[in-house]
Amino acid sequence: MDSFVIEYRDPLFGVIIFFTLIFTISFLTYSFSLYKERKARKDYRELLKRFEIGKLKEEDYVHLYKTYNLPFDSIILLASTFIHKGNYNKAISVYLALLEHVTDRVKKEELLELLGTTYFKGGFMQRAKDIFLRILKFSPRNTHALKYLLVINEKLKDYNNAKEIIDCLDEIGEETTKDKIFIETLILINDPIKSFEKKSIELLETLKNNPSVQRLIAKFYLSYNKEFFWENMELFDEKKLIDLMWFLNFEDINFEKVSKSNFLTELYNAKGYLNNLNHSDDFVFDILIALNTHDHKIPATIDFEFICKSCKHIHPMFDTRCPNCQNILTFDVKHHLTKDLVERNQSLQ
C-alpha cells in the first residue's frame, strides 16, 4: 500500500495523467466539432440541392443566415435569382422573412430598398411607394428611395407629389433639370381645368424653350388639336416623330404642309399616301416606293424599335422612361422593313 502511494505521488506519473486527460478532452472536443461540421455541411448541401431545383423556401434563407452564419450579401445574392427569373412574389417573401431577423440598420435599409425595388418591378406601385416612404423616415437623404418615388408618383399620375420629390432631389444636389421640364409638361397636359386651346398655346411656349419634350407635345396635339400641330410643324423634328407620322390616318394629314418637308414627302410616298416620287435616299423608303409601283402588291411596311441612349437597351414600344434604366426621354426611334401582317391576313381570308 505504501509503495502504491509513493508511486502515485511520483511527479512523473502525475504529468502523464495530466497530459492524458488533456489529450482525451482535446480528442473528444475535436471529434464533436468535426461531427457538427460534417452535419452542418450535409444540411447545407441539402439546402443547396433544394435551391438548385427551385424548392428553397423563405425560412431556409433565414436558417442559412442565423444557423450557418452565411454572409448577408450571399443570402441576398441567392434571393436575387428569383428576380432574374421573374418570380417577384418569391423574392418579396424572402426579403420580408429576412427583415424580421436582421437588426443591423444598414442591412435593414438595404433590405427595404431591395423590397421596394422588387415591388416596383412586380408592378405593386402603392406597396413600393409605402416602402420607400418608410425608408425616408429614417434616411431622408436616400437618393435611391427618392428617385424611385419620383418614378412611382409619375406612373400613378400623382404629378404634384412628383414635383415635390424633384425639389427634394434638387436640394441635395441632384441634377433635375430634365425631370422638372418633363413633370411640368405632364402637369400642363393633364390639367383638368384648362381648355385644349389654352393648353395648346402654353405647350407651344414650352416647346420653343424645351425641344426635349417635343414628343409629349406632339402626341397631345395629334390627339386633341391636329390643326395646331400642322400650323407649327416647323418646330418639330419629324425624324424623331417618324412612328407617329407613319401611323396617322390619311384624313388627318395636311399635305400642303407635307409638301414643304422632303422627309415627310418621302415617308408618305413610302406609305402609299402620295405618288410623286420615284426614289428616296432612305433605303427603307426607297424599297417601299419601288414596291408601291409594282403591279402585284407585295405586303411590306415599316416597323419601329426604340433604343435608349443611356443604357442601349432596345424596346419594341415607346415609353417616356426607359423601363431598364428609368432615364427620361432617352429613346431614339429606328425604322426597318417588315412584312405587312394586316395585308397578309386580309389576303388569306
C-alpha positions, 0 to 999 in steps of 0.5 A, a space after each residue: 500500500 505504501 509503495 502504491 502511494 509513493 508511486 502515485 505521488 511520483 511527479 512523473 506519473 502525475 504529468 502523464 495523467 495530466 497530459 492524458 486527460 488533456 489529450 482525451 478532452 482535446 480528442 473528444 472536443 475535436 471529434 464533436 466539432 468535426 461531427 457538427 461540421 460534417 452535419 452542418 455541411 450535409 444540411 447545407 448541401 441539402 439546402 443547396 440541392 433544394 435551391 438548385 431545383 427551385 424548392 428553397 423556401 423563405 425560412 431556409 434563407 433565414 436558417 442559412 443566415 442565423 444557423 450557418 452564419 452565411 454572409 448577408 450579401 450571399 443570402 441576398 445574392 441567392 434571393 436575387 435569382 428569383 428576380 432574374 427569373 421573374 418570380 417577384 412574389 418569391 423574392 418579396 417573401 424572402 426579403 420580408 422573412 429576412 427583415 424580421 431577423 436582421 437588426 443591423 440598420 444598414 442591412 435593414 435599409 438595404 433590405 427595404 430598398 431591395 423590397 421596394 425595388 422588387 415591388 416596383 418591378 412586380 408592378 405593386 406601385 402603392 406597396 413600393 411607394 409605402 416602402 420607400 416612404 418608410 425608408 425616408 423616415 429614417 434616411 431622408 437623404 436616400 437618393 435611391 428611395 427618392 428617385 424611385 418615388 419620383 418614378 412611382 408618383 409619375 406612373 400613378 399620375 400623382 404629378 404634384 407629389 412628383 414635383 415635390 420629390 424633384 425639389 427634394 432631389 434638387 436640394 441635395 444636389 441632384 441634377 433635375 433639370 430634365 425631370 422638372 421640364 418633363 413633370 411640368 409638361 405632364 402637369 400642363 397636359 393633364 390639367 383638368 381645368 384648362 381648355 385644349 386651346 389654352 393648353 395648346 398655346 402654353 405647350 407651344 411656349 414650352 416647346 420653343 424653350 424645351 425641344 426635349 419634350 417635343 414628343 409629349 407635345 406632339 402626341 397631345 396635339 395629334 390627339 386633341 388639336 391636329 390643326 395646331 400641330 400642322 400650323 407649327 410643324 416647323 418646330 418639330 423634328 419629324 425624324 424623331 416623330 417618324 412612328 407617329 407620322 407613319 401611323 396617322 390616318 390619311 384624313 388627318 394629314 395636311 399635305 400642303 404642309 407635307 409638301 414643304 418637308 422632303 422627309 415627310 414627302 418621302 415617308 408618305 410616298 413610302 406609305 402609299 399616301 402620295 405618288 410623286 416620287 420615284 426614289 428616296 435616299 432612305 433605303 427603307 423608303 426607297 424599297 417601299 416606293 419601288 414596291 408601291 409601283 409594282 403591279 402585284 402588291 407585295 405586303 411590306 411596311 415599316 416597323 419601329 424599335 426604340 433604343 435608349 441612349 443611356 443604357 442601349 437597351 432596345 424596346 419594341 414600344 415607346 415609353 417616356 422612361 426607359 423601363 431598364 434604366 428609368 432615364 427620361 426621354 432617352 429613346 431614339 426611334 429606328 425604322 426597318 422593313 417588315 412584312 405587312 401582317 394586316 395585308 397578309 391576313 386580309 389576303 388569306 381570308 
